[in-house]
Amino acid sequence: MLADSAPPALPAISLIDDGALLEWLQAGGQPTYRLKQIRQALAAGAGFEQMSTLPTDLRTQLTQRFRPRALAEIERWDSDQGLTTKILYGLDGGYTVESVVMRYERRSTLCISSQVGCPIGCPFCATGQGPFGRNLKAGEIVDQAIAAAALLAARGRRLTHVVYMGMGEPLANYEAVVQSVRGIADSSGLGISPRRITVSTSGLVPRIDELAQESLPVTLAISLHAARDELRDFLVPINRKYPLADLTQAAARFANRTGRRVSYEWVLLAEVNDSDQDARELIELTRQSFGHVNLIPFNPVPGTDFKEPDPGRIARFAGLLREGGVQVTVRDTRGRENSAACGQLRARAIGAGVITA
């Protein structure tokens, strides 16, 4: 929780959970089109005082009754020569969550969080080292996208992609995540195509099957990190409940039903999962379940013994996969400066006593 702070007194307006707002507008005799005007202004990142399409007295009443968003920025860090921005937000209940905006030549991507902390407990992950708080509401997830879009617009850019790869296990907060995807994709709001939205999971098999039924053409990303159960049981503990055979079958079902390629995420850990044997096992697994592999060099996390492989080892691992017919990308690692990799801004704030959760 935020150190020495009280929860906000006013309820936040959500871009998607707007039942309370509509009821309030109707009770005040406002025309129904005001709801659309407010939602469009919220999607643009506007505060109530900036909603010039509304009468002055309505703007004043909104300010007295609601907050325009559920997030309050606590801290911001720029890294990678200004191409990466990590933001720590405060939420109702005193909790905190991170998101990160990454700017590339042809796209701008938001890495979004779905939970306060993460209950999965992967030992190499900074997020899992902190306390788990709660699931985010759908509106709190969407607000991260609204804030990112406003940040980018101020710099003459547009938010083009969203990845649910921040804090938390998205499919453990299933209903809110699916609702937020629909909200982000809504043409009356941010209007980002589901085809440019990626939802990750450590391997919750029943939820993968459920997501395949949603008629949402999102990309499914599986945080794999090991292609044999013995190692994955250690690196991704949920594997003990949903082992690789079940997971790869669920991935194949998702691909067949949706026509969308599955992405396998593999954080490369020196002398843990970067051997030639690991590469051969991964090649065999991808033959069973067609998918693209993203190799992610480990971002150092204080308090763990894991290390990043040297560049030669990374190149060899990627080369073996390509020789085996696997489509592979070695991902650019962002946020190393100032320990601003995923989960570390929140961890640093906890360590400094700025927040407690």
C-alpha positions in Angstrom: 0.0 0.0 0.0 1.0 3.6 -0.4 2.9 4.8 2.6 1.0 7.3 4.7 -1.9 7.6 2.3 -5.7 7.2 2.4 -7.9 5.6 -0.2 -9.4 8.2 -2.6 -12.8 9.4 -1.5 -14.4 9.7 -5.0 -15.3 6.7 -7.2 -13.5 6.5 -10.6 -15.3 6.5 -13.9 -14.4 3.5 -16.0 -14.4 3.6 -19.8 -16.2 0.3 -19.8 -18.0 0.0 -16.4 -20.1 3.1 -16.9 -23.4 1.9 -15.4 -23.0 4.2 -12.4 -22.2 7.2 -14.6 -25.2 6.6 -16.8 -27.5 6.3 -13.8 -26.1 9.5 -12.4 -26.5 11.4 -15.7 -30.1 10.2 -16.1 -31.0 11.2 -12.5 -29.7 14.6 -13.2 -31.8 15.0 -16.3 -28.8 14.9 -18.7 -29.4 13.6 -22.3 -28.0 10.2 -23.0 -25.5 11.4 -25.6 -23.5 12.9 -22.8 -22.3 9.5 -21.9 -20.7 9.0 -25.3 -19.1 12.5 -25.1 -17.6 11.7 -21.7 -16.3 8.3 -22.8 -14.7 9.7 -25.9 -13.0 12.4 -23.8 -11.8 9.8 -21.2 -10.3 7.7 -24.0 -8.3 10.7 -25.1 -6.9 11.1 -21.6 -8.9 14.3 -20.8 -9.8 15.4 -17.3 -13.3 16.7 -16.6 -12.1 20.3 -16.9 -10.8 19.6 -20.4 -14.1 18.2 -21.7 -15.1 21.3 -23.7 -18.1 19.5 -25.3 -19.8 19.5 -21.9 -21.6 22.4 -20.2 -19.5 24.1 -17.5 -22.0 23.2 -14.7 -21.8 19.5 -15.7 -18.0 19.5 -15.7 -18.2 21.0 -12.2 -20.6 18.4 -11.0 -18.5 15.6 -12.5 -15.4 16.9 -10.6 -17.4 16.9 -7.4 -18.8 13.4 -7.9 -16.1 11.3 -9.7 -12.5 10.9 -10.5 -11.8 10.7 -14.3 -9.5 7.6 -13.9 -8.7 4.9 -11.4 -4.9 5.4 -11.6 -2.7 7.9 -9.9 0.8 8.2 -11.2 3.4 7.8 -8.4 6.7 7.6 -10.2 8.0 7.6 -13.8 11.3 6.5 -15.2 12.6 6.9 -18.8 15.4 4.7 -20.1 16.9 3.4 -23.3 17.6 7.0 -24.4 14.0 8.0 -23.9 12.5 5.1 -25.9 11.1 3.3 -22.8 8.9 4.8 -20.1 8.0 2.8 -17.0 5.2 4.2 -14.8 4.2 3.2 -11.3 0.6 3.8 -10.5 -1.4 3.9 -7.3 -4.8 2.1 -7.2 -7.8 2.1 -4.8 -7.0 0.3 -1.6 -3.5 1.6 -1.5 -2.1 -0.9 -4.0 0.4 -0.2 -6.8 1.0 -1.5 -10.3 3.4 -0.9 -13.2 3.1 -0.5 -16.9 5.7 0.2 -19.5 5.6 2.1 -22.9 8.1 1.1 -25.5 8.7 3.1 -28.6 10.1 1.5 -31.8 10.5 2.8 -35.3 7.2 1.6 -36.7 5.1 0.9 -33.6 4.5 1.9 -30.0 3.8 -0.9 -27.5 2.3 -0.9 -24.0 3.1 -3.7 -21.6 0.1 -3.8 -19.4 -0.5 -5.3 -15.9 -3.5 -7.3 -14.9 -2.8 -8.1 -11.2 -1.0 -6.4 -8.3 2.0 -8.7 -8.1 1.7 -12.3 -9.3 0.7 -15.5 -7.6 2.5 -17.9 -9.9 5.9 -17.6 -8.2 8.4 -18.0 -11.1 11.8 -17.7 -9.3 13.5 -15.6 -12.0 10.7 -13.0 -12.1 11.0 -9.7 -10.3 7.2 -9.3 -10.0 6.9 -12.6 -8.2 9.3 -11.5 -5.5 6.9 -8.9 -4.2 3.7 -9.4 -2.3 0.5 -10.4 -4.2 -2.2 -7.9 -3.7 -5.3 -8.4 -5.8 -6.8 -8.7 -9.3 -7.2 -5.5 -11.2 -10.6 -4.4 -12.3 -11.2 -4.1 -16.0 -11.4 -0.3 -15.8 -8.0 -0.2 -14.1 -6.5 -2.2 -16.9 -8.0 0.0 -19.6 -6.9 3.1 -17.8 -3.2 2.0 -18.2 -3.9 2.0 -22.0 -5.5 5.4 -21.9 -2.6 6.8 -19.9 -0.1 5.3 -22.4 -2.0 6.6 -25.4 -2.1 10.1 -23.9 1.7 10.0 -23.1 2.5 8.9 -26.7 0.1 11.6 -28.2 2.0 14.3 -26.3 5.1 13.1 -28.1 3.5 12.9 -31.5 3.0 9.2 -31.5 0.1 6.7 -31.4 -0.4 3.6 -29.3 -0.4 0.7 -31.8 0.1 -2.5 -29.7 -0.8 -3.8 -26.3 0.7 -6.9 -24.6 -0.6 -8.4 -21.4 2.9 -9.2 -20.1 3.3 -6.9 -17.2 2.6 -7.7 -13.6 0.4 -10.7 -13.0 -1.0 -13.8 -14.7 -3.7 -12.5 -17.1 -5.7 -15.6 -17.3 -5.9 -15.8 -13.5 -8.0 -12.6 -13.8 -9.9 -13.9 -16.8 -13.2 -12.0 -16.8 -11.6 -8.6 -16.2 -8.9 -9.2 -18.8 -11.3 -10.2 -21.5 -13.5 -7.3 -20.7 -10.5 -4.9 -20.8 -9.5 -6.3 -24.2 -12.9 -5.5 -25.6 -12.8 -2.1 -24.0 -9.3 -1.3 -25.6 -10.6 -2.6 -28.9 -13.9 -0.6 -28.8 -14.0 1.8 -31.8 -15.6 4.4 -29.6 -12.6 4.4 -27.3 -9.0 3.5 -28.1 -9.9 1.4 -31.1 -6.9 -0.9 -31.1 -7.5 -4.0 -33.1 -7.5 -7.3 -31.1 -5.0 -8.5 -33.7 -2.6 -6.1 -32.2 -3.2 -7.3 -28.7 -1.3 -10.2 -27.1 -2.5 -12.0 -24.0 0.2 -14.0 -22.2 -0.2 -17.0 -19.8 2.1 -19.2 -17.8 -0.2 -22.1 -18.8 -3.7 -22.1 -17.3 -5.0 -24.7 -19.7 -8.8 -24.4 -19.0 -8.6 -20.6 -19.5 -6.7 -21.1 -22.8 -9.6 -23.2 -24.1 -12.1 -20.6 -22.8 -10.2 -17.7 -24.5 -10.4 -19.6 -27.8 -14.2 -19.4 -27.6 -14.3 -15.6 -27.1 -14.3 -14.6 -30.8 -11.4 -12.3 -30.0 -8.5 -12.6 -32.6 -5.8 -11.9 -30.0 -2.4 -13.5 -30.1 -1.8 -16.0 -27.3 1.7 -15.9 -25.8 2.7 -18.8 -23.6 5.5 -18.2 -21.1 7.3 -21.4 -21.7 10.9 -21.2 -20.6 11.5 -24.9 -20.5 10.5 -27.8 -22.8 10.7 -30.6 -20.3 8.5 -31.0 -17.3 11.3 -31.4 -14.7 12.8 -28.0 -15.5 9.5 -26.3 -16.1 8.2 -27.5 -12.7 10.9 -25.4 -11.2 10.9 -22.3 -13.5 7.1 -22.1 -13.9 5.4 -23.8 -10.9 2.0 -23.9 -12.5 3.4 -26.6 -14.7 2.9 -29.1 -11.8 -0.8 -28.7 -12.3 -0.8 -28.3 -16.1 2.2 -30.2 -17.6 3.7 -29.6 -21.0 1.6 -32.3 -22.8 -1.6 -30.6 -21.7 -0.3 -27.1 -22.4 0.9 -27.8 -25.9 -2.4 -29.6 -26.7 -4.3 -26.5 -25.5 -2.1 -24.3 -27.6 -2.8 -26.4 -30.7 -6.6 -26.2 -30.0 -6.3 -22.4 -29.6 -4.5 -22.1 -32.9 -6.9 -24.4 -34.8 -10.0 -22.7 -33.5 -8.8 -19.1 -33.9 -6.5 -19.3 -36.9 -4.0 -17.3 -34.8 -0.4 -18.3 -34.4 0.7 -19.1 -30.8 3.8 -17.3 -29.5 6.2 -19.1 -27.1 8.2 -16.9 -24.7 11.5 -18.2 -23.6 13.6 -16.2 -21.1 17.2 -17.3 -21.6 18.9 -18.1 -18.3 22.6 -18.9 -18.4 23.4 -22.6 -17.7 19.7 -23.2 -16.9 17.8 -23.4 -20.1 20.3 -22.3 -22.8 22.0 -25.6 -23.7 22.0 -27.4 -27.0 19.8 -30.0 -25.4 17.3 -27.3 -24.4 17.2 -26.1 -28.0 16.6 -29.6 -29.3 13.7 -30.2 -26.8 12.2 -26.8 -27.8 12.4 -27.8 -31.5 10.6 -31.0 -30.8 7.9 -29.3 -28.8 7.2 -26.7 -31.5 6.8 -29.5 -34.0 3.9 -30.8 -31.9 2.3 -27.4 -31.5 3.0 -24.9 -34.3 4.2 -21.5 -32.9 6.7 -18.8 -33.0 9.5 -18.6 -30.4 10.5 -15.3 -28.8 13.9 -15.5 -27.1 14.3 -13.0 -24.3 17.8 -12.5 -22.8 17.3 -12.4 -19.0 17.1 -9.0 -17.4 19.1 -9.1 -14.2 17.0 -9.2 -11.1 18.5 -8.4 -7.7 18.2 -11.2 -5.2 18.3 -14.0 -7.7 21.2 -16.2 -8.8 20.1 -16.2 -12.5 22.3 -14.6 -15.1 22.0 -13.7 -18.8 23.9 -16.0 -21.2 26.7 -14.3 -23.2 25.9 -13.1 -26.7 27.6 -16.1 -28.3 25.5 -18.5 -26.4 22.3 -16.6 -27.3 23.3 -16.6 -31.0 24.0 -20.3 -30.9 20.7 -21.1 -29.3 18.8 -19.1 -31.8 20.8 -20.6 -34.6 20.0 -24.2 -33.5 16.3 -23.3 -33.5 16.4 -21.9 -37.0 18.3 -24.9 -38.3 15.5 -27.0 -36.7 12.9 -25.2 -38.7 11.6 -23.0 -35.8 10.6 -19.4 -36.5 12.4 -17.4 -33.8 13.0 -13.8 -32.8 15.6 -12.6 -30.3 13.8 -9.8 -28.5 15.3 -6.5 -27.6 15.5 -6.2 -23.8 14.2 -2.9 -22.5 14.4 -1.2 -19.2 17.8 -2.3 -17.9 18.8 1.2 -16.8 18.0 2.2 -13.3 16.8 -1.4 -12.5 13.6 -0.5 -14.4 12.9 -4.0 -15.9 9.5 -5.6 -15.3 8.5 -5.4 -11.6 11.7 -3.6 -10.4 10.3 -0.1 -10.3 7.7 -1.3 -7.8 10.3 -3.3 -5.9 12.5 -0.3 -5.6 9.7 1.8 -4.3 8.8 -0.8 -1.7 12.5 -0.9 -0.7 12.6 2.8 -0.3 9.5 2.9 1.9 7.5 4.9 -0.7 4.9 2.1 -0.9 4.2 -1.1 1.0 2.2 -3.1 -1.6 
